[in-house]
């Protein structure tokens, strides 16, 4: 009796893992094997945009961010920095670089969502047609504002730029592996969705939205993955985002070990909480009528890459033991298929997109990166659903 309970439990887990594994595999293979060509033509005419930059104690890097954005601005564009609960001179530095400043002080309501809401309320006096949101630690590539603004106005939908996070110079193998994992999540998988004619999730920075959508949005929250929540809220109303990989937004991983771990814990805790929400939404038939919404729900239920690999390998090992102790190999067959799908999709993503980020000589060290992340998961349950700023100080460089 115990054997059959164990067998059916293992079979159920294998089948459940097949769903996110299949989603991950399809996105990666399509995003790697049917890579689209980018248009490099200049955009001559576009509407004026307003760029919102939420910032909390970002005095060390806010000047570079403002300069990067102003370099891409055209006549009529506006750049608004929301200095949110700052205890440093973020506002003064941004103002000296030519940005408009909104200063906000409310220690009970902290987080990016509240800062963005303040920025939107500030723009209400003279609303733009398009609003672009850029994080305070980011730089934008040539033509980014042009591509985003034209995509929004042409398609009447939100647009998401290619959002890449880069390992700081001199970083060790862990940062190279983290950069590759980030590239899969933010470039390869959204590109796969785009090639299939499907929407992509919003990523927090590099987002462009029509004013009407942002004006009526419920932004004021401290949710740890407010971009994912925002994507779902918009998609439920029929407003899904297009992936605009001609527009590029980049930032560096935190330089300090503490900053890196804080960022990873925040992302993964928030991601896991959204997986639970997405899984609950998928089972409701009333949500099946919206293809864009279902696509985003399926994309969200894919766990963080390290966790997905760990779960797949664990159930493979367990299914192997069951196969040797019983008379069925069905769980083992499904588990093995899942692992092979993951392996093939990651190899394709690395071969097409990742060789410059993660050279071949460093591939053997990737398992060490995975092991370093596994120890974070027991700490996630001890955290709280509050916003915590990532430490971006340049001391104690990762290396």
PLY file of the C-alpha trace (Angstrom):
ply
format ascii 1.0
element vertex 399
property float x
property float y
property float z
element edge 398
property int vertex1
property int vertex2
end_header
0.00 0.00 0.00
2.78 2.40 0.96
4.58 1.60 -2.29
1.55 2.58 -4.40
1.00 5.79 -2.45
4.64 6.67 -3.07
4.38 5.67 -6.72
1.28 7.77 -7.43
2.74 10.72 -5.52
5.92 10.56 -7.61
3.86 10.27 -10.78
1.79 13.32 -9.82
4.92 15.38 -9.13
6.44 14.33 -12.45
3.33 15.37 -14.34
3.12 18.69 -12.50
6.78 19.43 -13.30
6.13 18.67 -16.96
4.01 21.82 -17.32
6.64 24.45 -16.35
9.38 22.38 -17.99
7.50 22.31 -21.29
6.80 26.05 -21.13
10.48 26.75 -20.41
11.63 24.43 -23.22
9.31 25.87 -25.87
10.25 29.45 -24.98
13.99 28.71 -25.02
14.02 26.65 -28.21
11.87 29.10 -30.17
13.84 32.06 -28.77
17.13 30.42 -29.75
16.43 28.61 -33.00
14.20 31.20 -34.70
16.06 34.36 -33.77
14.62 37.45 -35.40
16.65 40.12 -37.16
16.66 43.54 -35.59
15.89 46.65 -37.57
18.59 49.30 -37.20
16.77 52.05 -39.09
16.48 55.40 -37.32
13.08 56.61 -36.15
12.60 60.18 -37.27
9.19 61.05 -35.79
7.71 59.89 -32.50
5.53 61.39 -29.77
7.03 63.04 -26.73
7.46 60.74 -23.74
7.84 61.13 -20.01
10.43 58.96 -18.28
9.82 58.08 -14.63
12.79 57.03 -12.51
11.93 55.85 -8.97
14.97 56.26 -6.72
15.71 55.52 -3.07
19.16 56.57 -1.82
20.75 56.23 -5.27
23.20 59.12 -5.05
26.12 56.94 -6.13
24.73 56.13 -9.57
21.80 58.45 -10.29
23.92 60.91 -12.27
24.98 58.21 -14.76
21.39 57.06 -15.14
20.08 60.57 -15.77
22.82 61.27 -18.32
22.12 58.02 -20.15
18.41 58.84 -20.44
18.90 62.50 -21.37
21.23 61.44 -24.18
18.27 59.62 -25.80
15.65 62.31 -25.17
14.14 64.51 -27.86
12.47 67.91 -27.74
9.36 67.74 -25.60
10.47 64.70 -23.59
10.50 64.89 -19.80
12.60 63.08 -17.22
11.14 62.84 -13.71
13.11 61.34 -10.83
11.02 60.39 -7.80
13.31 60.68 -4.78
11.45 58.30 -2.48
12.24 58.47 1.26
15.83 59.43 0.47
18.31 60.14 3.24
21.09 61.19 0.84
21.45 63.79 -1.92
19.81 61.78 -4.71
17.37 64.62 -5.45
20.05 67.31 -5.61
22.29 65.28 -7.92
19.44 64.38 -10.28
18.26 68.01 -10.36
21.77 69.22 -11.19
21.82 66.81 -14.15
18.62 68.29 -15.56
15.87 66.02 -14.22
12.56 67.15 -12.75
12.28 66.06 -9.12
9.43 64.71 -7.04
10.39 64.24 -3.40
8.28 61.84 -1.38
8.48 61.11 2.36
6.29 58.42 3.86
8.02 55.78 5.97
4.83 53.74 6.34
4.35 53.34 2.59
7.70 52.36 1.13
8.59 50.77 -2.15
8.81 51.25 -5.88
5.05 51.02 -6.40
4.37 53.97 -4.12
7.13 55.98 -5.81
5.69 55.31 -9.27
2.23 56.28 -8.10
3.63 59.62 -6.91
5.29 60.12 -10.29
2.07 59.42 -12.16
0.14 61.87 -9.96
2.83 64.48 -10.73
2.36 63.98 -14.49
-1.41 64.41 -14.33
-1.16 68.19 -14.75
0.31 67.80 -18.26
-0.01 64.12 -19.17
2.15 62.65 -21.94
0.97 60.08 -24.48
3.58 57.53 -23.41
5.35 56.93 -20.09
8.59 54.95 -19.86
9.76 53.54 -16.51
13.49 53.10 -15.92
15.11 51.94 -12.67
17.62 54.25 -11.01
20.57 51.88 -11.54
20.06 51.40 -15.29
21.47 52.74 -18.54
19.58 52.71 -21.82
20.85 51.89 -25.30
20.75 53.93 -28.49
17.21 54.53 -29.71
15.55 52.90 -26.72
13.03 55.69 -26.09
12.30 55.93 -29.82
11.60 52.21 -30.22
9.45 51.98 -27.10
7.38 55.08 -27.86
6.70 54.05 -31.45
5.78 50.49 -30.44
3.27 51.75 -27.89
1.67 54.28 -30.23
1.60 51.94 -33.22
0.26 48.86 -31.45
-1.75 50.62 -28.71
-0.23 48.25 -26.17
2.45 48.33 -23.46
5.99 47.53 -24.60
8.87 45.92 -22.75
12.52 46.57 -23.58
15.25 43.95 -23.47
16.39 44.14 -19.84
19.86 42.75 -19.22
21.81 42.58 -15.98
25.58 42.42 -16.32
28.23 41.00 -14.01
30.59 43.70 -12.68
34.14 43.66 -14.11
36.36 41.12 -12.37
33.45 39.04 -11.07
33.83 35.34 -10.38
32.11 32.38 -12.04
29.00 32.80 -9.89
28.27 36.16 -11.47
28.89 34.80 -14.98
26.42 31.97 -14.32
23.93 34.43 -12.80
24.23 36.67 -15.86
23.49 33.69 -18.13
20.45 32.70 -16.05
19.22 36.30 -16.21
19.76 36.34 -19.97
17.59 33.22 -20.38
14.82 34.74 -18.31
14.83 38.25 -19.77
15.99 37.73 -23.36
15.68 34.16 -24.61
12.28 33.32 -23.15
10.57 36.65 -24.03
12.05 36.40 -27.52
10.50 32.95 -27.85
7.12 34.31 -26.83
7.49 37.18 -29.30
8.38 34.82 -32.15
5.20 32.86 -31.40
3.16 36.07 -31.55
2.49 35.97 -27.81
2.85 38.69 -25.15
5.69 38.92 -22.67
5.67 39.90 -18.98
6.68 43.37 -17.85
10.06 43.44 -16.12
9.95 46.50 -13.89
12.42 48.57 -15.89
12.31 49.39 -19.59
8.51 49.38 -19.51
6.56 51.75 -21.75
2.82 52.28 -21.37
0.10 54.47 -22.83
-0.82 57.22 -20.42
-4.41 56.01 -20.09
-3.30 52.63 -18.74
-0.81 54.06 -16.27
-3.16 56.80 -15.09
-5.79 54.26 -14.02
-3.39 51.60 -12.72
-3.24 50.56 -9.08
0.50 51.06 -8.54
0.70 51.98 -4.87
1.95 48.81 -3.19
5.09 47.30 -1.66
4.77 43.95 -3.44
8.23 42.48 -4.01
7.61 41.70 -7.69
5.33 44.60 -8.52
6.18 44.27 -12.22
4.79 40.73 -12.42
1.67 41.69 -10.48
1.22 44.72 -12.74
1.57 42.50 -15.84
-1.17 40.19 -14.60
-3.47 43.05 -13.63
-3.14 44.58 -17.11
-3.44 41.24 -18.92
-6.65 40.43 -17.07
-8.08 43.59 -18.60
-6.80 42.65 -22.05
-3.68 44.87 -22.09
-0.70 42.59 -22.71
2.83 43.79 -23.47
4.91 43.38 -26.61
8.61 42.50 -26.41
10.69 45.23 -28.05
14.22 43.84 -28.11
15.51 46.75 -30.23
15.23 48.80 -27.04
17.88 47.83 -24.49
18.17 48.59 -20.79
21.19 47.39 -18.82
22.33 47.39 -15.22
25.02 45.74 -13.13
24.51 43.10 -10.52
25.20 44.47 -7.03
28.93 44.69 -6.34
28.71 43.40 -2.78
27.90 39.86 -1.70
25.27 41.19 0.70
23.61 43.18 -2.07
23.57 40.18 -4.41
21.97 37.91 -1.82
19.40 40.54 -0.83
18.41 40.97 -4.46
18.18 37.23 -5.08
16.10 36.62 -1.97
13.69 39.42 -2.90
13.30 38.20 -6.48
12.87 34.55 -5.63
10.57 35.07 -2.66
8.39 37.28 -4.80
8.55 34.87 -7.73
7.50 31.90 -5.59
4.57 33.85 -4.18
3.45 34.73 -7.71
3.73 31.07 -8.78
1.15 30.18 -6.14
-1.13 32.98 -7.33
-0.71 32.04 -11.00
-1.36 28.35 -10.34
-4.62 29.20 -8.59
-5.70 31.42 -11.47
-4.95 28.82 -14.16
-7.43 26.32 -12.75
-10.37 28.76 -13.00
-12.20 28.22 -16.35
-13.26 31.88 -16.43
-9.65 32.83 -17.12
-9.30 30.51 -20.11
-11.03 32.93 -22.47
-8.05 35.31 -22.47
-5.08 33.82 -24.34
-2.69 36.60 -23.30
-3.57 36.19 -19.64
-3.14 32.40 -19.76
0.22 32.78 -21.53
1.51 35.06 -18.77
0.21 32.72 -16.07
2.01 29.79 -17.69
5.20 31.84 -18.00
5.03 32.82 -14.33
4.62 29.24 -13.04
8.10 28.39 -14.35
10.19 28.38 -11.16
13.60 30.06 -10.92
16.01 28.09 -13.11
18.06 26.66 -10.24
14.95 25.51 -8.40
13.48 23.96 -11.57
16.68 21.98 -12.20
16.93 20.91 -8.56
13.33 19.69 -8.51
13.73 17.84 -11.82
16.93 16.08 -10.76
15.52 15.17 -7.34
12.40 13.56 -8.78
14.55 11.79 -11.39
16.65 10.23 -8.64
13.57 9.29 -6.64
11.87 7.79 -9.71
14.97 5.76 -10.46
14.87 4.24 -6.98
11.16 3.45 -7.45
11.86 1.77 -10.79
14.44 -0.51 -9.20
12.14 -1.42 -6.31
8.93 -1.99 -8.30
7.55 -3.03 -11.64
6.81 0.33 -13.32
9.04 2.87 -15.02
6.40 5.47 -15.92
7.52 8.12 -13.35
11.13 7.52 -14.39
10.27 7.98 -18.07
8.48 11.28 -17.44
11.22 12.55 -15.11
13.93 11.63 -17.61
12.04 13.39 -20.41
11.79 16.54 -18.28
15.52 16.55 -17.56
16.35 16.00 -21.23
14.05 18.88 -22.25
15.77 21.18 -19.78
19.21 20.09 -20.96
18.43 20.59 -24.66
16.76 23.97 -24.17
19.58 25.35 -22.03
22.21 24.07 -24.49
20.39 25.78 -27.34
20.13 29.04 -25.38
23.82 28.91 -24.48
24.95 28.08 -28.04
23.00 30.95 -29.61
22.94 33.63 -26.92
25.19 32.74 -24.01
28.70 31.88 -25.15
30.01 35.42 -24.71
28.43 35.67 -21.26
29.43 32.22 -20.01
32.51 30.90 -21.85
32.88 27.17 -22.35
35.73 26.97 -19.83
33.38 28.14 -17.06
30.54 25.71 -17.76
31.93 23.08 -15.40
31.61 25.58 -12.54
27.89 26.22 -13.06
26.89 23.46 -10.57
28.79 25.40 -7.90
26.64 28.42 -8.65
23.53 26.27 -8.33
24.71 24.94 -4.97
25.36 28.48 -3.75
21.77 29.40 -4.57
20.18 26.34 -2.99
21.17 27.54 0.47
19.03 30.67 -0.07
15.76 28.76 -0.27
15.48 27.79 3.41
15.84 31.50 4.26
12.94 32.56 2.05
10.27 31.31 4.44
11.74 33.48 7.20
11.35 36.69 5.17
8.51 39.18 5.16
6.53 40.60 2.29
8.11 44.04 2.50
10.29 46.02 0.16
14.03 45.99 0.94
16.50 48.14 -0.96
19.37 46.32 -2.65
22.80 47.34 -1.45
24.65 48.77 -4.47
27.80 50.01 -2.77
30.93 49.32 -4.75
33.01 48.12 -1.85
33.57 44.39 -1.34
33.46 43.70 -5.07
32.29 40.28 -6.13
35.32 38.52 -7.33
0 1
1 2
2 3
3 4
4 5
5 6
6 7
7 8
8 9
9 10
10 11
11 12
12 13
13 14
14 15
15 16
16 17
17 18
18 19
19 20
20 21
21 22
22 23
23 24
24 25
25 26
26 27
27 28
28 29
29 30
30 31
31 32
32 33
33 34
34 35
35 36
36 37
37 38
38 39
39 40
40 41
41 42
42 43
43 44
44 45
45 46
46 47
47 48
48 49
49 50
50 51
51 52
52 53
53 54
54 55
55 56
56 57
57 58
58 59
59 60
60 61
61 62
62 63
63 64
64 65
65 66
66 67
67 68
68 69
69 70
70 71
71 72
72 73
73 74
74 75
75 76
76 77
77 78
78 79
79 80
80 81
81 82
82 83
83 84
84 85
85 86
86 87
87 88
88 89
89 90
90 91
91 92
92 93
93 94
94 95
95 96
96 97
97 98
98 99
99 100
100 101
101 102
102 103
103 104
104 105
105 106
106 107
107 108
108 109
109 110
110 111
111 112
112 113
113 114
114 115
115 116
116 117
117 118
118 119
119 120
120 121
121 122
122 123
123 124
124 125
125 126
126 127
127 128
128 129
129 130
130 131
131 132
132 133
133 134
134 135
135 136
136 137
137 138
138 139
139 140
140 141
141 142
142 143
143 144
144 145
145 146
146 147
147 148
148 149
149 150
150 151
151 152
152 153
153 154
154 155
155 156
156 157
157 158
158 159
159 160
160 161
161 162
162 163
163 164
164 165
165 166
166 167
167 168
168 169
169 170
170 171
171 172
172 173
173 174
174 175
175 176
176 177
177 178
178 179
179 180
180 181
181 182
182 183
183 184
184 185
185 186
186 187
187 188
188 189
189 190
190 191
191 192
192 193
193 194
194 195
195 196
196 197
197 198
198 199
199 200
200 201
201 202
202 203
203 204
204 205
205 206
206 207
207 208
208 209
209 210
210 211
211 212
212 213
213 214
214 215
215 216
216 217
217 218
218 219
219 220
220 221
221 222
222 223
223 224
224 225
225 226
226 227
227 228
228 229
229 230
230 231
231 232
232 233
233 234
234 235
235 236
236 237
237 238
238 239
239 240
240 241
241 242
242 243
243 244
244 245
245 246
246 247
247 248
248 249
249 250
250 251
251 252
252 253
253 254
254 255
255 256
256 257
257 258
258 259
259 260
260 261
261 262
262 263
263 264
264 265
265 266
266 267
267 268
268 269
269 270
270 271
271 272
272 273
273 274
274 275
275 276
276 277
277 278
278 279
279 280
280 281
281 282
282 283
283 284
284 285
285 286
286 287
287 288
288 289
289 290
290 291
291 292
292 293
293 294
294 295
295 296
296 297
297 298
298 299
299 300
300 301
301 302
302 303
303 304
304 305
305 306
306 307
307 308
308 309
309 310
310 311
311 312
312 313
313 314
314 315
315 316
316 317
317 318
318 319
319 320
320 321
321 322
322 323
323 324
324 325
325 326
326 327
327 328
328 329
329 330
330 331
331 332
332 333
333 334
334 335
335 336
336 337
337 338
338 339
339 340
340 341
341 342
342 343
343 344
344 345
345 346
346 347
347 348
348 349
349 350
350 351
351 352
352 353
353 354
354 355
355 356
356 357
357 358
358 359
359 360
360 361
361 362
362 363
363 364
364 365
365 366
366 367
367 368
368 369
369 370
370 371
371 372
372 373
373 374
374 375
375 376
376 377
377 378
378 379
379 380
380 381
381 382
382 383
383 384
384 385
385 386
386 387
387 388
388 389
389 390
390 391
391 392
392 393
393 394
394 395
395 396
396 397
397 398
